[in-house]
Amino acid sequence: MQLRNIGYRTGSLAILAVVFVAVAVATSAKGADDVPAPTHSSQTWPQWRGPHRNGLVDGGTWPATLDDQSLQRLWSKEFGPSYSGPIVWDKFVFTTETIEQRDEAIICLDRSTGKEVWRARWPGAMAVPFFAAANGSWIRATPACDGQRVFVAGMRDVLVCLDVQKGTEQWRVDFVKKFSAPLPDFGFVSSPLVDGDDIYVQAGASVCKLDKYTGDIHWRSLKDQGGMYGSAFSSPMVAEIAGKRLLVAQTRTMLAGLDLATGEELWSQEVPAFRGMNILTPVIVGDDVFTSSYQNKSWLYGVSSSASGKFDVHEKWSAQVQGYMSTPVVVDGHAYMHLQNQRFACINLRTGDRTWTSKPFGKYNSLVANGDRILALDSTGRLLYFAANPREFQLVGQCEVCDGDTWAHLAICGDLLYIRGLRELTAFRWLDTENQ
């Protein structure tokens, strides 16, 4: 879904010359520094939920065990509080913080040493409603990076674009001012999505497509009332469904498929939830979309299209399984979830049957899968390692990775893990101690 570059080699000097001219023209049009971003690899974690935004890593085999001996701490740095997950590109790792309940910042660090490379700061803190205050009033959304720019969602519905190398601000959009929209009571929660030359956000009490080079808004769709009962908690996805590449967005009340070029609503489906607590990122499985909402249940919706280009969405099944904040990972047709009741569960996506339920863990777990193994960063500061086994919950190992709470999504690049505790960022190397 992100920028993907295809290298091509030919023996023809004439063809090479044409290619070089085309590249020169494109570079001139966008600026000398806007060279194509490198292809995603196991060494990048550029956005919310990883390279493909689905919680799955690219290749490699994880070690057989996870414990205090197999996880080596490389460095740790203290910061102000944040719920944003760290992102990684090339030699940099990025994290955010809220400063003295007044400002927000993004910090670029050398991923090998933890040394600060640059930081950018702006006024932006806000207080969430009293009943949510226990979970803090600090920056929440995970940034996104395309290799040349990093995009940060500030709590007060502001999207900031900065140069990756220097941290200089390229542009900024204040959605409250732009659209005269209400300030979201819970802040800018949805994580930005970069796709080619565009960036998609659920902000300004709506879904918006922007030019990633200028911040110009191309379209605005799915407008809501904002404030307390609008403004999304979920984050958008780009996927090919029913033969069309489109944007899938979940608002406080519904799922929808939007035309990428125009923002036109192609299909939509109501998703019931207590107080609009639709938080999960939509999980795309072929032409189906899975979601689960707070104090309600889980659904699998099928999307189809006709010869006339019309789309239809229908419920394939529903199950009495209540998700909350943790987006599931899908392995071999099964969704591995962390539930509202703090237990893990496995759901057969073909039938909707729950195949097992674990004992309780923390209030939140970010999930990443590789083959038949799953890592889960628990809100209590534990990293859990369990099998993607549809027959039973099988805990392979666990390790304490930070003191106190962590609500940020973990980042994994090869054998390196970057874990954002509430007030620190720590880098670990995961060793295969059984094969040493």
C-alpha positions as a Markdown table, in Angstrom:
| # | Residue | x | y | z |
|---|---|---|---|---|
| 1 | Met | 0.0 | 0.0 | 0.0 |
| 2 | Gln | 3.0 | 2.3 | 0.5 |
| 3 | Leu | 5.5 | 3.5 | -2.1 |
| 4 | Arg | 7.0 | 0.6 | -3.9 |
| 5 | Asn | 9.8 | 1.0 | -6.4 |
| 6 | Ile | 10.7 | -1.6 | -9.0 |
| 7 | Gly | 14.3 | -1.7 | -10.2 |
| 8 | Tyr | 14.8 | -2.6 | -13.9 |
| 9 | Arg | 18.0 | -3.5 | -15.7 |
| 10 | Thr | 18.4 | -3.7 | -19.5 |
| 11 | Gly | 21.3 | -4.1 | -21.9 |
| 12 | Ser | 20.0 | -1.4 | -24.1 |
| 13 | Leu | 21.8 | 2.0 | -23.7 |
| 14 | Ala | 19.0 | 3.7 | -25.5 |
| 15 | Ile | 16.4 | 2.5 | -23.0 |
| 16 | Leu | 18.7 | 3.5 | -20.2 |
| 17 | Ala | 19.0 | 7.0 | -21.6 |
| 18 | Val | 15.2 | 7.3 | -21.7 |
| 19 | Val | 14.9 | 6.1 | -18.2 |
| 20 | Phe | 17.5 | 8.6 | -16.9 |
| 21 | Val | 15.8 | 11.5 | -18.7 |
| 22 | Ala | 12.4 | 10.5 | -17.2 |
| 23 | Val | 13.9 | 10.4 | -13.7 |
| 24 | Ala | 15.5 | 13.8 | -14.2 |
| 25 | Val | 12.3 | 15.3 | -15.3 |
| 26 | Ala | 10.4 | 13.8 | -12.4 |
| 27 | Thr | 13.0 | 15.0 | -10.0 |
| 28 | Ser | 12.9 | 18.4 | -11.4 |
| 29 | Ala | 9.1 | 18.5 | -11.1 |
| 30 | Lys | 9.0 | 17.6 | -7.4 |
| 31 | Gly | 12.3 | 19.0 | -6.2 |
| 32 | Ala | 15.8 | 17.7 | -6.1 |
| 33 | Asp | 15.3 | 16.1 | -2.7 |
| 34 | Asp | 12.2 | 14.2 | -3.7 |
| 35 | Val | 13.9 | 11.0 | -4.9 |
| 36 | Pro | 11.8 | 7.8 | -4.8 |
| 37 | Ala | 11.6 | 6.2 | -1.3 |
| 38 | Pro | 13.3 | 2.9 | -0.8 |
| 39 | Thr | 11.2 | -0.3 | -1.0 |
| 40 | His | 9.8 | -1.5 | 2.3 |
| 41 | Ser | 11.9 | -4.3 | 3.9 |
| 42 | Ser | 12.3 | -5.9 | 7.2 |
| 43 | Gln | 14.4 | -2.8 | 8.2 |
| 44 | Thr | 11.4 | -0.4 | 8.0 |
| 45 | Trp | 8.4 | 0.1 | 10.2 |
| 46 | Pro | 7.0 | 3.2 | 8.5 |
| 47 | Gln | 3.5 | 3.6 | 9.9 |
| 48 | Trp | 0.7 | 2.3 | 12.2 |
| 49 | Arg | 0.9 | -1.6 | 12.3 |
| 50 | Gly | 3.9 | -1.9 | 10.1 |
| 51 | Pro | 4.9 | -2.0 | 6.4 |
| 52 | His | 1.5 | -3.1 | 5.2 |
| 53 | Arg | -0.6 | -1.7 | 8.0 |
| 54 | Asn | -1.8 | -5.2 | 8.9 |
| 55 | Gly | 0.5 | -6.2 | 11.8 |
| 56 | Leu | 2.4 | -8.7 | 9.7 |
| 57 | Val | 6.2 | -8.6 | 9.2 |
| 58 | Asp | 8.1 | -9.2 | 6.0 |
| 59 | Gly | 10.1 | -12.5 | 6.0 |
| 60 | Gly | 12.7 | -13.8 | 8.4 |
| 61 | Thr | 12.2 | -16.3 | 11.2 |
| 62 | Trp | 11.7 | -15.2 | 14.8 |
| 63 | Pro | 13.7 | -16.9 | 17.6 |
| 64 | Ala | 12.1 | -19.9 | 19.3 |
| 65 | Thr | 12.0 | -18.4 | 22.7 |
| 66 | Leu | 11.4 | -15.0 | 24.4 |
| 67 | Asp | 12.8 | -14.4 | 27.9 |
| 68 | Asp | 15.2 | -12.1 | 29.9 |
| 69 | Gln | 18.2 | -13.9 | 28.3 |
| 70 | Ser | 17.0 | -13.7 | 24.6 |
| 71 | Leu | 16.0 | -10.0 | 24.7 |
| 72 | Gln | 19.1 | -7.7 | 24.9 |
| 73 | Arg | 18.5 | -4.0 | 25.8 |
| 74 | Leu | 20.6 | -1.8 | 23.5 |
| 75 | Trp | 19.6 | 1.7 | 24.7 |
| 76 | Ser | 16.7 | 3.5 | 26.4 |
| 77 | Lys | 15.8 | 7.3 | 26.3 |
| 78 | Glu | 13.3 | 9.1 | 28.5 |
| 79 | Phe | 10.6 | 11.4 | 27.0 |
| 80 | Gly | 7.4 | 13.1 | 27.8 |
| 81 | Pro | 4.3 | 10.9 | 27.7 |
| 82 | Ser | 2.9 | 9.5 | 24.5 |
| 83 | Tyr | 0.7 | 6.7 | 23.1 |
| 84 | Ser | 2.1 | 7.0 | 19.6 |
| 85 | Gly | 3.9 | 3.9 | 18.3 |
| 86 | Pro | 7.5 | 4.4 | 17.2 |
| 87 | Ile | 8.2 | 4.3 | 13.5 |
| 88 | Val | 11.5 | 3.3 | 11.7 |
| 89 | Trp | 13.0 | 4.3 | 8.4 |
| 90 | Asp | 16.5 | 3.5 | 7.3 |
| 91 | Lys | 18.9 | 4.7 | 10.1 |
| 92 | Phe | 16.2 | 6.7 | 12.0 |
| 93 | Val | 13.6 | 5.9 | 14.6 |
| 94 | Phe | 10.9 | 8.5 | 15.4 |
| 95 | Thr | 8.8 | 9.0 | 18.5 |
| 96 | Thr | 6.5 | 11.7 | 19.8 |
| 97 | Glu | 5.8 | 13.3 | 23.2 |
| 98 | Thr | 3.6 | 15.8 | 25.0 |
| 99 | Ile | 5.5 | 18.4 | 27.0 |
| 100 | Glu | 4.2 | 20.0 | 30.2 |
| 101 | Gln | 0.6 | 19.6 | 29.0 |
| 102 | Arg | 1.3 | 22.5 | 26.6 |
| 103 | Asp | 3.3 | 21.4 | 23.5 |
| 104 | Glu | 3.8 | 18.4 | 21.3 |
| 105 | Ala | 7.0 | 17.2 | 19.7 |
| 106 | Ile | 8.4 | 14.6 | 17.3 |
| 107 | Ile | 12.0 | 13.4 | 17.9 |
| 108 | Cys | 14.2 | 11.7 | 15.4 |
| 109 | Leu | 16.8 | 9.4 | 16.9 |
| 110 | Asp | 19.7 | 7.4 | 15.5 |
| 111 | Arg | 18.2 | 3.9 | 15.6 |
| 112 | Ser | 21.5 | 2.2 | 16.5 |
| 113 | Thr | 22.6 | 4.5 | 19.4 |
| 114 | Gly | 19.4 | 6.3 | 20.5 |
| 115 | Lys | 21.3 | 9.7 | 20.0 |
| 116 | Glu | 18.9 | 12.5 | 19.1 |
| 117 | Val | 19.3 | 13.8 | 15.5 |
| 118 | Trp | 16.6 | 16.5 | 15.6 |
| 119 | Arg | 13.3 | 17.4 | 17.2 |
| 120 | Ala | 10.4 | 19.6 | 16.2 |
| 121 | Arg | 7.9 | 21.1 | 18.6 |
| 122 | Trp | 4.6 | 23.0 | 18.4 |
| 123 | Pro | 1.8 | 24.1 | 20.7 |
| 124 | Gly | -0.8 | 21.4 | 20.7 |
| 125 | Ala | -1.7 | 19.8 | 24.0 |
| 126 | Met | -5.3 | 19.4 | 25.2 |
| 127 | Ala | -7.3 | 17.7 | 27.9 |
| 128 | Val | -9.6 | 14.8 | 27.1 |
| 129 | Pro | -13.0 | 14.3 | 28.9 |
| 130 | Phe | -12.8 | 13.4 | 32.6 |
| 131 | Phe | -14.0 | 9.8 | 32.1 |
| 132 | Ala | -11.1 | 9.2 | 29.7 |
| 133 | Ala | -8.5 | 11.2 | 31.7 |
| 134 | Ala | -7.2 | 8.0 | 33.4 |
| 135 | Asn | -5.7 | 7.1 | 30.0 |
| 136 | Gly | -4.0 | 10.5 | 29.7 |
| 137 | Ser | -4.2 | 13.6 | 27.6 |
| 138 | Trp | -1.2 | 13.2 | 25.5 |
| 139 | Ile | -0.5 | 12.6 | 21.8 |
| 140 | Arg | -1.9 | 9.4 | 20.5 |
| 141 | Ala | -1.7 | 8.7 | 16.7 |
| 142 | Thr | 1.3 | 6.9 | 15.3 |
| 143 | Pro | 3.1 | 9.0 | 12.6 |
| 144 | Ala | 3.8 | 7.9 | 9.1 |
| 145 | Cys | 6.9 | 8.2 | 6.9 |
| 146 | Asp | 7.6 | 7.9 | 3.2 |
| 147 | Gly | 11.4 | 8.1 | 3.4 |
| 148 | Gln | 11.6 | 11.9 | 2.7 |
| 149 | Arg | 8.8 | 13.2 | 5.0 |
| 150 | Val | 7.3 | 12.3 | 8.3 |
| 151 | Phe | 3.7 | 13.1 | 9.0 |
| 152 | Val | 2.5 | 13.7 | 12.6 |
| 153 | Ala | -1.0 | 13.9 | 13.8 |
| 154 | Gly | -1.2 | 16.4 | 16.7 |
| 155 | Met | -4.0 | 16.2 | 19.3 |
| 156 | Arg | -5.7 | 19.4 | 18.3 |
| 157 | Asp | -6.6 | 18.0 | 14.9 |
| 158 | Val | -3.4 | 19.3 | 13.2 |
| 159 | Leu | -1.3 | 17.4 | 10.7 |
| 160 | Val | 2.3 | 18.4 | 10.5 |
| 161 | Cys | 4.7 | 17.4 | 7.7 |
| 162 | Leu | 8.5 | 17.5 | 8.3 |
| 163 | Asp | 11.6 | 16.8 | 6.4 |
| 164 | Val | 13.1 | 13.4 | 7.5 |
| 165 | Gln | 16.7 | 14.5 | 7.4 |
| 166 | Lys | 16.5 | 17.9 | 9.1 |
| 167 | Gly | 13.2 | 18.1 | 10.8 |
| 168 | Thr | 12.2 | 21.3 | 9.0 |
| 169 | Glu | 8.5 | 21.8 | 8.7 |
| 170 | Gln | 7.2 | 21.4 | 5.1 |
| 171 | Trp | 3.5 | 22.3 | 5.7 |
| 172 | Arg | 0.8 | 22.1 | 8.3 |
| 173 | Val | -3.0 | 21.7 | 8.2 |
| 174 | Asp | -5.2 | 22.7 | 11.1 |
| 175 | Phe | -8.4 | 20.9 | 10.3 |
| 176 | Val | -10.4 | 22.8 | 13.0 |
| 177 | Lys | -9.6 | 26.1 | 11.3 |
| 178 | Lys | -9.7 | 24.8 | 7.8 |
| 179 | Phe | -13.3 | 23.4 | 8.1 |
| 180 | Ser | -14.6 | 25.3 | 11.1 |
| 181 | Ala | -15.0 | 21.9 | 12.6 |
| 182 | Pro | -15.3 | 21.1 | 16.3 |
| 183 | Leu | -12.2 | 20.2 | 18.2 |
| 184 | Pro | -12.3 | 16.4 | 18.7 |
| 185 | Asp | -12.9 | 15.7 | 22.4 |
| 186 | Phe | -10.5 | 12.8 | 22.4 |
| 187 | Gly | -7.9 | 14.4 | 20.1 |
| 188 | Phe | -6.6 | 13.4 | 16.7 |
| 189 | Val | -6.5 | 9.6 | 17.3 |
| 190 | Ser | -6.6 | 8.1 | 13.8 |
| 191 | Ser | -3.1 | 7.4 | 12.3 |
| 192 | Pro | -2.3 | 9.0 | 8.9 |
| 193 | Leu | -1.9 | 6.7 | 5.8 |
| 194 | Val | 0.5 | 7.5 | 3.0 |
| 195 | Asp | -0.3 | 6.0 | -0.4 |
| 196 | Gly | 1.7 | 7.1 | -3.4 |
| 197 | Asp | 1.6 | 10.9 | -3.7 |
| 198 | Asp | -1.3 | 11.2 | -1.3 |
| 199 | Ile | -2.0 | 11.0 | 2.4 |
| 200 | Tyr | -5.3 | 10.0 | 3.9 |
| 201 | Val | -6.5 | 11.0 | 7.4 |
| 202 | Gln | -9.7 | 10.8 | 9.5 |
| 203 | Ala | -9.7 | 14.3 | 10.8 |
| 204 | Gly | -11.7 | 17.5 | 10.7 |
| 205 | Ala | -14.9 | 15.4 | 11.6 |
| 206 | Ser | -14.4 | 13.7 | 8.2 |
| 207 | Val | -12.1 | 11.6 | 6.0 |
| 208 | Cys | -9.7 | 13.6 | 3.9 |
| 209 | Lys | -7.3 | 13.0 | 1.0 |
| 210 | Leu | -4.3 | 15.4 | 0.9 |
| 211 | Asp | -1.4 | 16.0 | -1.5 |
| 212 | Lys | 1.6 | 14.8 | 0.6 |
| 213 | Tyr | 3.9 | 17.4 | -1.0 |
| 214 | Thr | 1.8 | 20.5 | -0.3 |
| 215 | Gly | -0.9 | 19.5 | 2.2 |
| 216 | Asp | -3.6 | 20.6 | -0.3 |
| 217 | Ile | -6.9 | 18.9 | 0.3 |
| 218 | His | -8.2 | 16.9 | -2.7 |
| 219 | Trp | -11.5 | 15.8 | -1.2 |
| 220 | Arg | -13.4 | 15.5 | 2.1 |
| 221 | Ser | -15.9 | 12.7 | 2.7 |
| 222 | Leu | -18.0 | 11.1 | 5.5 |
| 223 | Lys | -18.5 | 14.3 | 7.4 |
| 224 | Asp | -19.8 | 13.9 | 11.0 |
| 225 | Gln | -20.6 | 16.2 | 14.0 |
| 226 | Gly | -17.1 | 16.0 | 15.5 |
| 227 | Gly | -16.6 | 16.9 | 19.2 |
| 228 | Met | -17.7 | 14.2 | 21.7 |
| 229 | Tyr | -19.7 | 11.9 | 19.3 |
| 230 | Gly | -17.9 | 12.3 | 16.0 |
| 231 | Ser | -14.2 | 12.2 | 14.9 |
| 232 | Ala | -12.8 | 8.7 | 14.3 |
| 233 | Phe | -10.9 | 6.5 | 16.6 |
| 234 | Ser | -10.2 | 4.0 | 13.9 |
| 235 | Ser | -7.5 | 4.3 | 11.2 |
| 236 | Pro | -8.1 | 3.9 | 7.4 |
| 237 | Met | -6.8 | 1.2 | 5.1 |
| 238 | Val | -6.2 | 1.0 | 1.3 |
| 239 | Ala | -7.1 | -2.4 | -0.2 |
| 240 | Glu | -8.4 | -4.0 | -3.3 |
| 241 | Ile | -11.9 | -5.3 | -2.6 |
| 242 | Ala | -14.3 | -6.7 | -5.2 |
| 243 | Gly | -12.0 | -5.8 | -8.0 |
| 244 | Lys | -11.5 | -2.1 | -7.0 |
| 245 | Arg | -8.7 | -0.4 | -5.1 |
| 246 | Leu | -10.3 | 1.8 | -2.5 |
| 247 | Leu | -10.1 | 3.4 | 0.9 |
| 248 | Val | -11.8 | 1.5 | 3.8 |
| 249 | Ala | -12.6 | 3.8 | 6.7 |
| 250 | Gln | -14.5 | 3.1 | 9.9 |
| 251 | Thr | -16.2 | 6.1 | 11.6 |
| 252 | Arg | -17.8 | 6.1 | 15.0 |
| 253 | Thr | -20.9 | 4.5 | 13.5 |
| 254 | Met | -20.1 | 2.8 | 10.2 |
| 255 | Leu | -17.7 | 1.1 | 7.8 |
| 256 | Ala | -17.4 | 2.6 | 4.3 |
| 257 | Gly | -15.5 | 2.0 | 1.1 |
| 258 | Leu | -14.5 | 5.3 | -0.6 |
| 259 | Asp | -13.3 | 5.9 | -4.2 |
| 260 | Leu | -9.6 | 6.9 | -3.9 |
| 261 | Ala | -9.8 | 9.6 | -6.7 |
| 262 | Thr | -13.1 | 11.3 | -5.6 |
| 263 | Gly | -13.9 | 10.3 | -2.1 |
| 264 | Glu | -17.3 | 9.0 | -3.3 |
| 265 | Glu | -19.0 | 6.6 | -0.9 |
| 266 | Leu | -19.1 | 3.3 | -2.8 |
| 267 | Trp | -20.6 | 1.2 | 0.0 |
| 268 | Ser | -21.3 | 1.5 | 3.7 |
| 269 | Gln | -22.5 | -0.6 | 6.6 |
| 270 | Glu | -23.6 | 0.5 | 10.1 |
| 271 | Val | -21.4 | -0.9 | 12.9 |
| 272 | Pro | -23.2 | -0.7 | 16.3 |
| 273 | Ala | -21.1 | 0.3 | 19.3 |
| 274 | Phe | -21.6 | 1.7 | 22.8 |
| 275 | Arg | -21.1 | 5.5 | 22.6 |
| 276 | Gly | -19.6 | 5.0 | 19.1 |
| 277 | Met | -16.5 | 3.2 | 20.4 |
| 278 | Asn | -15.5 | 1.8 | 17.0 |
| 279 | Ile | -11.7 | 1.7 | 17.5 |
| 280 | Leu | -10.3 | -1.2 | 15.5 |
| 281 | Thr | -8.6 | -0.7 | 12.2 |
| 282 | Pro | -10.7 | -2.5 | 9.6 |
| 283 | Val | -9.2 | -5.9 | 8.9 |
| 284 | Ile | -9.3 | -6.8 | 5.2 |
| 285 | Val | -9.4 | -10.5 | 4.2 |
| 286 | Gly | -9.9 | -10.9 | 0.4 |
| 287 | Asp | -13.2 | -9.2 | -0.4 |
| 288 | Asp | -14.3 | -9.4 | 3.3 |
| 289 | Val | -13.9 | -6.8 | 6.1 |
| 290 | Phe | -13.8 | -7.9 | 9.7 |
| 291 | Thr | -14.4 | -5.6 | 12.7 |
| 292 | Ser | -15.5 | -5.7 | 16.3 |
| 293 | Ser | -16.8 | -3.0 | 18.6 |
| 294 | Tyr | -17.0 | -2.1 | 22.2 |
| 295 | Gln | -19.8 | -3.6 | 24.3 |
| 296 | Asn | -21.3 | -5.2 | 21.1 |
| 297 | Lys | -20.0 | -8.0 | 19.0 |
| 298 | Ser | -17.9 | -8.9 | 15.9 |
| 299 | Trp | -18.9 | -9.0 | 12.3 |
| 300 | Leu | -17.6 | -10.2 | 8.9 |
| 301 | Tyr | -18.9 | -8.2 | 6.0 |
| 302 | Gly | -18.7 | -9.3 | 2.4 |
| 303 | Val | -18.4 | -6.8 | -0.4 |
| 304 | Ser | -19.3 | -7.6 | -4.0 |
| 305 | Ser | -19.7 | -5.6 | -7.2 |
| 306 | Ser | -22.0 | -6.0 | -10.2 |
| 307 | Ala | -21.3 | -5.5 | -13.9 |
| 308 | Ser | -22.7 | -2.0 | -13.7 |
| 309 | Gly | -20.1 | -1.1 | -11.1 |
| 310 | Lys | -22.5 | -1.0 | -8.1 |
| 311 | Phe | -21.3 | -2.4 | -4.8 |
| 312 | Asp | -23.1 | -4.4 | -2.3 |
| 313 | Val | -22.1 | -5.1 | 1.3 |
| 314 | His | -23.8 | -7.8 | 3.4 |
| 315 | Glu | -23.2 | -9.5 | 6.8 |
| 316 | Lys | -21.7 | -12.9 | 6.5 |
| 317 | Trp | -21.8 | -13.6 | 10.2 |
| 318 | Ser | -21.8 | -12.0 | 13.6 |
| 319 | Ala | -20.4 | -13.4 | 16.9 |
| 320 | Gln | -20.7 | -12.5 | 20.5 |
| 321 | Val | -17.1 | -11.5 | 20.8 |
| 322 | Gln | -16.4 | -8.0 | 21.9 |
| 323 | Gly | -13.3 | -6.2 | 20.7 |
| 324 | Tyr | -12.1 | -3.0 | 22.2 |
| 325 | Met | -8.9 | -1.1 | 21.2 |
| 326 | Ser | -6.6 | -3.9 | 19.9 |
| 327 | Thr | -6.7 | -4.6 | 16.1 |
| 328 | Pro | -6.4 | -8.3 | 15.4 |
| 329 | Val | -3.8 | -10.1 | 13.2 |
| 330 | Val | -5.0 | -12.7 | 10.7 |
| 331 | Val | -3.0 | -15.9 | 10.2 |
| 332 | Asp | -4.3 | -18.7 | 8.0 |
| 333 | Gly | -7.9 | -17.7 | 8.0 |
| 334 | His | -8.1 | -17.0 | 11.8 |
| 335 | Ala | -8.2 | -13.7 | 13.6 |
| 336 | Tyr | -6.2 | -13.5 | 16.8 |
| 337 | Met | -7.8 | -10.8 | 19.0 |
| 338 | His | -7.4 | -9.1 | 22.3 |
| 339 | Leu | -10.9 | -8.5 | 23.8 |
| 340 | Gln | -12.7 | -6.0 | 25.9 |
| 341 | Asn | -12.5 | -8.5 | 28.8 |
| 342 | Gln | -8.7 | -8.5 | 28.5 |
| 343 | Arg | -8.5 | -12.1 | 27.2 |
| 344 | Phe | -7.1 | -13.2 | 23.9 |
| 345 | Ala | -9.3 | -15.2 | 21.5 |
| 346 | Cys | -9.1 | -16.9 | 18.2 |
| 347 | Ile | -11.9 | -16.6 | 15.6 |
| 348 | Asn | -12.4 | -18.8 | 12.6 |
| 349 | Leu | -13.1 | -16.1 | 9.9 |
| 350 | Arg | -14.9 | -18.6 | 7.7 |
| 351 | Thr | -17.6 | -19.5 | 10.3 |
| 352 | Gly | -17.3 | -16.9 | 13.0 |
| 353 | Asp | -16.7 | -19.6 | 15.6 |
| 354 | Arg | -14.5 | -18.8 | 18.6 |
| 355 | Thr | -12.0 | -21.7 | 18.8 |
| 356 | Trp | -10.4 | -20.7 | 22.2 |
| 357 | Thr | -10.2 | -17.9 | 24.8 |
| 358 | Ser | -7.2 | -17.3 | 27.1 |
| 359 | Lys | -7.0 | -16.1 | 30.7 |
| 360 | Pro | -7.0 | -12.2 | 31.2 |
| 361 | Phe | -3.9 | -10.1 | 30.5 |
| 362 | Gly | -3.7 | -6.3 | 30.3 |
| 363 | Lys | -6.2 | -3.7 | 29.1 |
| 364 | Tyr | -4.5 | -3.3 | 25.7 |
| 365 | Asn | -2.2 | -5.4 | 23.5 |
| 366 | Ser | -0.6 | -4.4 | 20.2 |
| 367 | Leu | -0.2 | -7.5 | 18.0 |
| 368 | Val | 2.4 | -8.4 | 15.4 |
| 369 | Ala | 2.5 | -11.8 | 13.6 |
| 370 | Asn | 5.2 | -13.6 | 11.7 |
| 371 | Gly | 4.4 | -17.1 | 10.3 |
| 372 | Asp | 2.9 | -19.1 | 13.1 |
| 373 | Arg | 4.1 | -16.8 | 16.0 |
| 374 | Ile | 2.6 | -13.7 | 17.5 |
| 375 | Leu | 4.1 | -10.9 | 19.6 |
| 376 | Ala | 1.8 | -8.9 | 21.9 |
| 377 | Leu | 2.9 | -5.8 | 23.8 |
| 378 | Asp | 0.8 | -5.7 | 26.9 |
| 379 | Ser | -0.2 | -2.4 | 28.5 |
| 380 | Thr | 1.4 | -3.6 | 31.7 |
| 381 | Gly | 4.8 | -3.5 | 30.1 |
| 382 | Arg | 5.1 | -7.2 | 29.3 |
| 383 | Leu | 6.0 | -8.6 | 25.9 |
| 384 | Leu | 4.1 | -11.8 | 25.3 |
| 385 | Tyr | 5.0 | -14.5 | 22.7 |
| 386 | Phe | 2.4 | -17.0 | 21.7 |
| 387 | Ala | 1.6 | -19.4 | 18.9 |
| 388 | Ala | -0.8 | -18.7 | 16.1 |
| 389 | Asn | -2.5 | -21.9 | 16.9 |
| 390 | Pro | -6.3 | -22.1 | 16.2 |
| 391 | Arg | -6.7 | -25.1 | 18.6 |
| 392 | Glu | -5.4 | -23.6 | 21.8 |
| 393 | Phe | -3.8 | -20.6 | 23.4 |
| 394 | Gln | -0.1 | -21.5 | 23.7 |
| 395 | Leu | 2.1 | -19.0 | 25.5 |
| 396 | Val | 5.7 | -19.6 | 24.3 |
| 397 | Gly | 7.4 | -16.9 | 26.4 |
| 398 | Gln | 7.2 | -13.5 | 28.0 |
| 399 | Cys | 9.5 | -10.7 | 29.2 |
| 400 | Glu | 9.2 | -7.4 | 31.1 |
| 401 | Val | 10.2 | -4.7 | 28.6 |
| 402 | Cys | 9.3 | -1.4 | 30.4 |
| 403 | Asp | 8.3 | 0.0 | 33.8 |
| 404 | Gly | 4.7 | 1.0 | 34.1 |
| 405 | Asp | 2.1 | 1.4 | 31.3 |
| 406 | Thr | 2.6 | 1.3 | 27.6 |
| 407 | Trp | -0.3 | 1.9 | 25.1 |
| 408 | Ala | 1.9 | 2.4 | 22.0 |
| 409 | His | 2.2 | -0.1 | 19.2 |
| 410 | Leu | 5.5 | -2.0 | 19.1 |
| 411 | Ala | 7.8 | -1.7 | 16.1 |
| 412 | Ile | 9.9 | -4.6 | 14.7 |
| 413 | Cys | 12.7 | -4.5 | 12.2 |
| 414 | Gly | 14.5 | -7.8 | 11.7 |
| 415 | Asp | 15.9 | -8.8 | 15.1 |
| 416 | Leu | 15.4 | -5.3 | 16.5 |
| 417 | Leu | 12.4 | -4.2 | 18.6 |
| 418 | Tyr | 11.5 | -0.6 | 19.5 |
| 419 | Ile | 9.1 | -0.3 | 22.4 |
| 420 | Arg | 7.6 | 2.9 | 23.6 |
| 421 | Gly | 6.7 | 3.0 | 27.2 |
| 422 | Leu | 4.6 | 5.8 | 28.5 |
| 423 | Arg | 7.8 | 7.9 | 29.3 |
| 424 | Glu | 10.6 | 6.2 | 27.4 |
| 425 | Leu | 11.7 | 4.6 | 24.2 |
| 426 | Thr | 13.8 | 1.4 | 24.4 |
| 427 | Ala | 15.6 | -0.6 | 21.7 |
| 428 | Phe | 16.1 | -4.3 | 22.1 |
| 429 | Arg | 17.9 | -7.0 | 20.1 |
| 430 | Trp | 16.1 | -10.3 | 20.0 |
| 431 | Leu | 18.6 | -13.1 | 20.2 |
| 432 | Asp | 18.1 | -16.7 | 19.1 |
| 433 | Thr | 19.7 | -18.2 | 22.2 |
| 434 | Glu | 18.7 | -21.8 | 21.3 |
| 435 | Asn | 20.9 | -21.8 | 18.2 |
| 436 | Gln | 23.9 | -20.0 | 19.5 |
